[in-house]
Amino acid sequence: MFEYMGDRLSNAIKNIKGMGRITDENISDAMREIRTALLEADVNYEVVKEFVRNVKEKALGLEVEKNLKPEELFIKLVKDELVSLLGGDYVPLETSKHPTILMMVGLQGSGKTTTSGKIANLVRKKHKKNPLLVACDVYRPAAIDQLKEIGASLNIPVFERGKANPVDIVKEALDYAKENKHDFIIIDTAGRLHIDEALMDELVNIENTVKPNEILLVIDAMMGQDAINVINGFNDKLKLTGAILTKLDGNTKGGVALSVRHLTNVPIKFIGDSEKLDGLSEFYPERMAERILDMGDILSIAEKVEGIISEDDAHDLARKMKKGDYDLEDFLNNLKQIKKLGPLENLLKMLPGARKAGLGDVNIDPKDMAHVEAIILSMTPYERKHPEVIKNSRKVRISKGCGRSVEEINRLLKQFEQMKTMMKQLSNGNMKMPF
C-alpha cells in the first residue's frame, strides 16, 4: 500500500533538489506532482486541495538555514502535513477497563469476523489479556462457524448461542465472561451489504445494553472514497471510537487512509496488512507518513521482533551488522525467527530507502523460505561465513545438493548482499534520506 503514492511524492520532491531557496516558481511543479499523486491514490479532492495549500503556504514562509538544504525542509513539511492528515497523534486501543468491552461493526465482506480474531490475538500477546469472542452475527450463513474456527486456531474461547437474539447473547456473554475471568470481550456483530434501518437498530440496542468501551468500524480499504460515506453512516447512529482498515496488503491505493480522519474525525486504530491472524498493526500516523515517504519504519520492526529475538541475540546481531560480519549462517538463523513475524518482504519494505534500493518490489513466496533454507544448508560452513567465495563451480555443487537452480542461488546471493549493505549503513547511522 502507498508505494505508488510514495514514489510519486518522492519524484515531486526531487524537482526542488539543488535549489538555493524555496520560491513559488521552483516548487510549482512539485506541488502539481503532489496533487496528481494524491488524487490518483484516491485521496478525497477537498483533502488534496487543503493539503497542497498548507504545504505551499508553509514552504513559502520558511527561511532556509545555511546548514539545511531546501529539499530537506520541504520533505519535513510534506511529512508533517501527512502526519496531520493521518490523525496526528497515535490513538491506542482501550485496555485498562476490567473488563474491556469491544464491539466490532461493519458491512459484510469487510473482514470483521477475521479482524475480531486478530484483535483477540493481539491483546492476549501484547496486553496479557484473557479474551472472549462473542458470536452475534446470527444472520450470515456460517458466520458463527467461521468465528469458532478462528477461536479454535488461536485457542481463544467463543461464546455463542446459535441464532438467538443478539441482545440476549451479549447479556449471557457478559455473565459468562465474569464467571470465567475473561477481561477483554470482543463482540462480532452482524453486517449487511449496505447500511439499513434494521441493522442500525440492532447495533444501537447492543450498544445500549453493554455500553462498550470501544466501538470499532471495520472498513475494506478497497472501497475507496465510499468508505467515508460508510463511516459517517455508522457514526451518525453509533459512538464510533475508531476505524480499522483491512486489505491494505491488496491492490488498494491507500488514499482512503489519508481521508478518513480528516473527513470523519474517527481515528484509525489498526490496519490489516496480511490475511494471517497476526496480520494486524496498530496505526501510528508518524510511522505511516515515514513509510509513505520511504523513510522506513524501524520502530515497527523493533516491536515485531520483540519477544521473538532475545536481547543477547539482538546485541550480537547489531554488533555483526556494524562490523559488516553478518553472514549467511546468521541469515539462516534469522530466517527461522522471521518466519514467526510474517512475510519477509513486509519487513524489508520497512527499511529506510527500501523502495529506492528496489526492495519494495521484492516478493517472496512462503515456499521460497524453505528453498532458501535448503540452498544455505547445502553450502559448507566456510561458504556461509564467506559467501564471496561462491563462484560458478561452487554454485553448481550447491544447486545439485539442494535441488534448486543456479539462477535461484544467484538471486539469493544478490538479495543478501543488498540487505547486508543496507543493514550496515543503518547500523552506522549513514543511511541517507531517500531523495
C-alpha positions as CSV (number, residue, x, y, z in Angstrom):
1,M,0.0,0.0,0.0
2,F,1.0,3.6,-0.6
3,E,4.0,2.6,-2.7
4,Y,2.7,4.2,-5.9
5,M,1.8,7.4,-4.0
6,G,5.1,7.4,-2.1
7,D,7.1,7.1,-5.3
8,R,5.2,10.0,-6.9
9,L,5.8,12.1,-3.8
10,S,9.5,11.3,-3.9
11,N,9.7,12.3,-7.5
12,A,7.9,15.6,-6.7
13,I,10.4,16.4,-4.0
14,K,13.3,15.6,-6.4
15,N,12.2,18.6,-8.5
16,I,13.4,21.1,-6.0
17,K,16.7,19.3,-5.1
18,G,19.7,21.6,-5.5
19,M,17.6,24.8,-5.4
20,G,19.2,27.6,-3.4
21,R,16.0,28.6,-1.8
22,I,12.3,27.8,-1.9
23,T,10.2,30.0,-4.2
24,D,6.7,30.0,-5.7
25,E,8.3,29.3,-9.0
26,N,10.6,26.3,-8.1
27,I,8.0,24.4,-6.1
28,S,5.1,24.8,-8.5
29,D,6.0,21.7,-10.4
30,A,6.5,19.8,-7.2
31,M,3.1,20.8,-5.9
32,R,1.4,19.9,-9.2
33,E,3.0,16.4,-9.0
34,I,2.0,16.0,-5.3
35,R,-1.6,17.0,-6.2
36,T,-1.7,14.4,-9.0
37,A,-0.2,11.7,-6.9
38,L,-2.7,12.1,-4.1
39,L,-5.7,12.3,-6.4
40,E,-4.6,9.2,-8.3
41,A,-4.2,7.4,-5.0
42,D,-7.9,8.0,-4.4
43,V,-7.5,10.7,-1.7
44,N,-10.6,12.9,-1.4
45,Y,-10.4,16.1,-3.6
46,E,-11.1,18.5,-0.8
47,V,-8.4,16.9,1.3
48,V,-5.9,17.1,-1.5
49,K,-6.7,20.8,-2.1
50,E,-6.2,21.6,1.6
51,F,-3.0,19.5,1.9
52,V,-1.4,21.2,-1.1
53,R,-2.4,24.7,0.1
54,N,-1.0,24.1,3.6
55,V,2.3,22.7,2.3
56,K,2.7,25.6,-0.2
57,E,1.9,28.3,2.3
58,K,4.3,26.9,4.9
59,A,7.1,26.3,2.4
60,L,7.0,29.8,1.0
61,G,7.1,31.2,4.6
62,L,10.2,29.3,5.5
63,E,13.7,30.8,5.9
64,V,16.2,28.3,4.7
65,E,19.1,28.0,7.2
66,K,22.7,27.7,5.9
67,N,23.2,24.2,7.2
68,L,19.9,22.9,5.7
69,K,19.0,22.1,2.1
70,P,15.7,23.4,0.7
71,E,14.6,19.8,-0.2
72,E,15.3,18.7,3.4
73,L,12.9,21.4,4.7
74,F,10.4,20.6,2.1
75,I,10.5,16.9,3.0
76,K,9.8,17.7,6.6
77,L,6.9,19.9,5.6
78,V,5.3,17.2,3.5
79,K,5.9,14.6,6.2
80,D,4.4,16.9,8.9
81,E,1.3,17.5,6.8
82,L,0.9,13.8,6.1
83,V,1.1,13.1,9.8
84,S,-1.6,15.7,10.5
85,L,-3.8,14.3,7.7
86,L,-3.4,10.8,9.1
87,G,-4.6,12.0,12.5
88,G,-1.6,13.4,14.2
89,D,-1.3,11.5,17.5
90,Y,-1.4,7.8,17.9
91,V,-4.8,6.7,19.5
92,P,-4.3,3.5,21.4
93,L,-6.9,0.8,22.0
94,E,-8.7,1.0,25.4
95,T,-7.3,-1.9,27.5
96,S,-7.5,-0.5,31.0
97,K,-11.1,-1.3,31.9
98,H,-12.0,-4.6,33.6
99,P,-13.5,-6.0,31.6
100,T,-12.9,-4.0,28.4
101,I,-15.8,-4.5,26.0
102,L,-15.2,-4.0,22.4
103,M,-18.0,-4.0,19.8
104,M,-17.0,-4.7,16.2
105,V,-19.2,-3.3,13.4
106,G,-19.1,-3.1,9.7
107,L,-20.6,-4.2,6.4
108,Q,-20.5,-7.7,5.1
109,G,-17.2,-8.6,3.4
110,S,-15.2,-6.0,5.3
111,G,-13.2,-8.7,7.2
112,K,-15.0,-8.0,10.5
113,T,-15.0,-11.6,11.8
114,T,-11.4,-12.3,10.9
115,T,-10.4,-8.9,12.4
116,S,-12.2,-9.8,15.6
117,G,-9.9,-12.8,15.9
118,K,-6.8,-10.7,15.1
119,I,-7.6,-8.3,17.9
120,A,-8.2,-11.1,20.4
121,N,-4.8,-12.5,19.4
122,L,-3.1,-9.0,19.7
123,V,-4.5,-8.1,23.1
124,R,-3.5,-11.6,24.5
125,K,0.0,-11.2,23.3
126,K,0.7,-7.5,23.9
127,H,-1.5,-6.7,26.8
128,K,-1.6,-10.2,28.5
129,K,-5.4,-10.2,28.3
130,N,-7.7,-13.2,28.6
131,P,-10.1,-12.5,25.6
132,L,-13.5,-13.9,24.8
133,L,-15.0,-13.8,21.4
134,V,-18.8,-13.4,21.2
135,A,-20.7,-14.6,18.1
136,C,-23.5,-12.1,17.4
137,D,-23.6,-12.3,13.6
138,V,-26.7,-14.6,13.6
139,Y,-27.7,-13.9,10.0
140,R,-24.8,-14.5,7.7
141,P,-24.5,-18.2,6.8
142,A,-21.6,-19.9,8.6
143,A,-20.6,-16.7,10.4
144,I,-20.7,-18.4,13.8
145,D,-18.7,-21.4,12.5
146,Q,-16.1,-19.1,11.0
147,L,-15.6,-17.3,14.3
148,K,-15.4,-20.7,16.1
149,E,-12.8,-21.9,13.7
150,I,-10.7,-18.7,14.2
151,G,-11.1,-19.1,18.0
152,A,-10.1,-22.8,17.9
153,S,-7.0,-21.9,15.8
154,L,-5.9,-19.3,18.4
155,N,-7.1,-21.3,21.4
156,I,-9.4,-18.5,22.3
157,P,-12.9,-19.4,23.5
158,V,-16.0,-18.3,21.5
159,F,-19.3,-17.7,23.3
160,E,-22.3,-18.5,21.0
161,R,-26.0,-19.2,21.3
162,G,-26.8,-20.1,17.7
163,K,-29.5,-17.9,16.1
164,A,-30.7,-16.4,19.4
165,N,-31.4,-12.7,19.8
166,P,-28.1,-10.8,19.7
167,V,-29.0,-8.6,22.7
168,D,-29.7,-11.8,24.8
169,I,-26.5,-13.3,23.6
170,V,-24.4,-10.4,24.8
171,K,-26.1,-10.3,28.2
172,E,-25.3,-14.0,28.7
173,A,-21.8,-13.5,27.4
174,L,-21.1,-10.8,30.0
175,D,-22.1,-13.2,32.8
176,Y,-20.0,-16.0,31.2
177,A,-17.0,-13.7,31.0
178,K,-17.3,-12.7,34.6
179,E,-17.6,-16.3,35.8
180,N,-14.6,-17.4,33.7
181,K,-12.4,-14.3,34.4
182,H,-12.3,-13.0,30.8
183,D,-11.2,-9.4,30.9
184,F,-11.4,-8.5,27.2
185,I,-14.7,-9.2,25.4
186,I,-14.9,-8.8,21.6
187,I,-18.5,-8.8,20.2
188,D,-18.6,-9.8,16.5
189,T,-21.9,-8.2,15.3
190,A,-23.9,-8.7,12.1
191,G,-23.2,-6.8,8.9
192,R,-25.2,-6.1,5.8
193,L,-24.5,-5.4,2.2
194,H,-25.4,-1.8,2.9
195,I,-26.5,0.3,5.9
196,D,-30.2,-0.1,6.7
197,E,-32.5,0.7,9.5
198,A,-32.8,-2.9,10.8
199,L,-29.0,-3.3,11.1
200,M,-28.5,0.0,12.9
201,D,-31.4,-0.6,15.3
202,E,-29.9,-3.9,16.3
203,L,-26.4,-2.4,16.8
204,V,-27.9,0.5,18.8
205,N,-29.7,-2.0,21.0
206,I,-26.5,-3.9,21.7
207,E,-24.6,-0.6,22.4
208,N,-27.3,0.5,24.9
209,T,-27.2,-2.9,26.6
210,V,-23.5,-3.5,27.1
211,K,-22.1,0.1,27.0
212,P,-18.9,-0.9,25.1
213,N,-15.6,0.8,25.8
214,E,-14.8,0.7,22.2
215,I,-16.9,0.5,19.0
216,L,-14.6,-0.1,16.1
217,L,-15.8,0.0,12.5
218,V,-14.1,-2.4,10.1
219,I,-13.7,-0.9,6.6
220,D,-12.5,-2.6,3.4
221,A,-9.8,-0.1,2.1
222,M,-10.6,-1.3,-1.4
223,M,-13.9,0.6,-1.2
224,G,-12.0,3.9,-1.9
225,Q,-13.9,7.1,-1.1
226,D,-17.1,5.2,-0.5
227,A,-15.6,4.3,2.9
228,I,-16.1,7.9,4.0
229,N,-19.9,7.5,3.5
230,V,-19.9,4.2,5.3
231,I,-18.0,5.6,8.3
232,N,-20.4,8.6,8.5
233,G,-23.4,6.4,8.2
234,F,-22.3,4.2,11.2
235,N,-21.1,7.2,13.2
236,D,-24.4,9.0,12.9
237,K,-26.1,6.2,14.9
238,L,-23.3,4.8,17.0
239,K,-20.5,6.4,19.0
240,L,-17.6,5.1,17.0
241,T,-14.3,5.2,18.8
242,G,-12.1,4.1,15.9
243,A,-11.8,2.5,12.4
244,I,-9.8,-0.5,11.2
245,L,-8.8,-0.5,7.6
246,T,-8.5,-4.0,6.2
247,K,-7.0,-5.5,3.0
248,L,-4.2,-2.9,2.8
249,D,-2.0,-5.7,1.5
250,G,-4.1,-5.9,-1.6
251,N,-4.3,-3.7,-4.7
252,T,-5.7,-0.7,-2.9
253,K,-4.0,2.7,-3.5
254,G,-4.3,3.5,0.2
255,G,-5.8,7.0,-0.3
256,V,-8.7,6.4,1.9
257,A,-6.3,6.3,4.9
258,L,-5.4,9.9,4.2
259,S,-9.0,11.0,4.1
260,V,-10.7,9.1,7.0
261,R,-9.6,11.1,10.0
262,H,-9.8,14.5,8.3
263,L,-13.3,14.0,6.9
264,T,-14.9,12.0,9.7
265,N,-12.9,12.7,12.9
266,V,-12.8,9.0,13.5
267,P,-9.2,7.8,14.3
268,I,-7.7,4.9,12.5
269,K,-6.6,2.4,15.2
270,F,-5.5,-0.6,13.2
271,I,-4.7,-1.7,9.7
272,G,-4.9,-5.2,8.4
273,D,-1.7,-5.9,6.5
274,S,-2.0,-9.7,5.8
275,E,-4.5,-12.5,5.9
276,K,-2.8,-14.2,8.8
277,L,-4.3,-13.9,12.3
278,D,-1.3,-11.9,13.4
279,G,-1.6,-9.6,10.4
280,L,-2.9,-6.6,12.3
281,S,-0.8,-3.5,13.1
282,E,-1.5,-0.6,15.3
283,F,-1.8,2.7,13.4
284,Y,0.8,5.3,14.1
285,P,0.3,8.4,11.9
286,E,4.0,9.4,12.0
287,R,5.3,6.0,11.2
288,M,2.9,5.6,8.3
289,A,3.9,9.0,6.9
290,E,7.6,7.9,7.1
291,R,6.7,4.7,5.3
292,I,4.9,6.6,2.5
293,L,8.0,8.8,2.0
294,D,10.3,5.7,2.1
295,M,12.0,6.8,5.3
296,G,11.4,3.4,6.9
297,D,9.7,2.3,10.0
298,I,12.3,0.9,12.3
299,L,10.1,1.2,15.4
300,S,7.5,-1.1,14.0
301,I,10.2,-3.6,13.0
302,A,11.6,-3.5,16.6
303,E,8.1,-4.1,18.0
304,K,7.6,-7.1,15.7
305,V,10.8,-8.7,16.7
306,E,10.4,-8.1,20.4
307,G,9.7,-11.3,22.1
308,I,10.9,-13.3,19.1
309,I,14.6,-12.5,19.3
310,S,16.3,-12.4,22.7
311,E,18.1,-9.3,23.9
312,D,21.5,-11.1,23.8
313,D,20.9,-12.2,20.2
314,A,19.8,-8.7,19.3
315,H,23.0,-7.2,20.7
316,D,25.1,-9.8,18.9
317,L,23.2,-9.2,15.6
318,A,23.7,-5.4,16.0
319,R,27.5,-5.9,16.6
320,K,27.8,-8.1,13.4
321,M,25.8,-5.6,11.4
322,K,28.0,-2.7,12.5
323,K,31.2,-4.6,11.7
324,G,29.9,-6.0,8.4
325,D,30.3,-9.5,9.8
326,Y,26.7,-10.6,9.1
327,D,26.9,-13.8,7.1
328,L,24.6,-16.5,5.6
329,E,24.8,-18.5,8.9
330,D,23.3,-15.5,10.7
331,F,20.8,-15.1,7.9
332,L,19.7,-18.7,8.2
333,N,19.1,-18.3,11.9
334,N,17.2,-15.0,11.4
335,L,15.1,-16.7,8.7
336,K,13.8,-19.2,11.2
337,Q,12.9,-16.3,13.6
338,I,11.4,-14.2,10.8
339,K,9.0,-17.0,9.9
340,K,7.3,-16.1,13.1
341,L,6.9,-12.5,12.1
342,G,5.1,-12.8,8.8
343,P,6.2,-12.2,5.2
344,L,9.8,-11.2,4.9
345,E,9.1,-8.7,2.2
346,N,6.9,-6.7,4.6
347,L,9.9,-6.3,6.9
348,L,12.2,-5.3,4.0
349,K,9.8,-2.6,2.9
350,M,10.1,-1.0,6.4
351,L,13.8,-0.3,6.0
352,P,14.7,3.3,5.1
353,G,15.2,3.7,1.3
354,A,13.8,0.3,0.6
355,R,11.9,1.3,-2.5
356,K,14.9,3.2,-3.8
357,A,17.0,0.1,-3.3
358,G,14.5,-2.0,-5.2
359,L,13.4,-3.9,-2.1
360,G,9.8,-2.6,-2.4
361,D,9.4,-4.9,-5.4
362,V,10.8,-8.0,-3.6
363,N,8.1,-10.7,-3.5
364,I,9.0,-13.8,-1.5
365,D,6.6,-16.7,-1.8
366,P,6.2,-18.6,1.5
367,K,7.5,-21.7,-0.2
368,D,10.7,-19.8,-1.1
369,M,11.6,-19.6,2.5
370,A,12.1,-23.4,2.5
371,H,14.0,-23.2,-0.7
372,V,16.4,-20.5,0.7
373,E,17.0,-22.7,3.8
374,A,17.8,-25.7,1.5
375,I,20.3,-23.6,-0.5
376,I,22.1,-22.3,2.6
377,L,22.2,-25.7,4.2
378,S,23.8,-27.1,1.0
379,M,26.7,-24.7,1.5
380,T,29.8,-25.6,3.6
381,P,30.2,-23.7,6.9
382,Y,33.0,-21.8,5.3
383,E,30.8,-20.7,2.3
384,R,28.2,-19.5,4.7
385,K,30.7,-17.4,6.6
386,H,32.3,-16.2,3.3
387,P,29.6,-16.1,0.6
388,E,32.0,-14.1,-1.7
389,V,33.9,-17.3,-2.4
390,I,30.8,-18.9,-4.0
391,K,31.7,-18.8,-7.7
392,N,30.4,-20.9,-10.6
393,S,31.8,-24.4,-9.6
394,R,30.6,-24.0,-6.1
395,K,27.1,-22.8,-7.3
396,V,26.8,-25.9,-9.4
397,R,27.6,-28.1,-6.5
398,I,25.2,-26.3,-4.2
399,S,22.5,-26.5,-6.9
400,K,22.9,-30.3,-7.1
401,G,22.8,-30.6,-3.3
402,C,19.6,-28.6,-2.7
403,G,17.7,-29.3,-6.0
404,R,17.4,-25.6,-6.8
405,S,18.7,-23.8,-9.9
406,V,21.9,-21.8,-10.1
407,E,19.7,-18.8,-11.0
408,E,18.0,-19.1,-7.7
409,I,21.3,-19.2,-5.9
410,N,22.4,-16.1,-7.7
411,R,19.3,-14.3,-6.8
412,L,19.6,-15.2,-3.1
413,L,23.2,-14.0,-3.0
414,K,22.3,-10.7,-4.7
415,Q,19.4,-10.0,-2.3
416,F,21.5,-11.0,0.7
417,E,24.3,-8.5,-0.3
418,Q,21.7,-5.7,-0.8
419,M,20.2,-6.4,2.6
420,K,23.7,-6.7,4.2
421,T,24.7,-3.3,2.7
422,M,21.6,-1.6,4.0
423,M,21.9,-3.1,7.4
424,K,25.5,-1.8,7.7
425,Q,24.5,1.7,6.6
426,L,21.6,1.7,9.0
427,S,23.6,0.5,12.0
428,N,26.4,3.0,11.3
429,G,23.9,5.9,11.0
430,N,24.9,6.5,7.4
431,M,21.6,5.9,5.8
432,K,20.8,8.9,3.7
433,M,17.4,10.3,3.0
434,P,15.8,8.5,0.0
435,F,15.6,11.6,-2.1
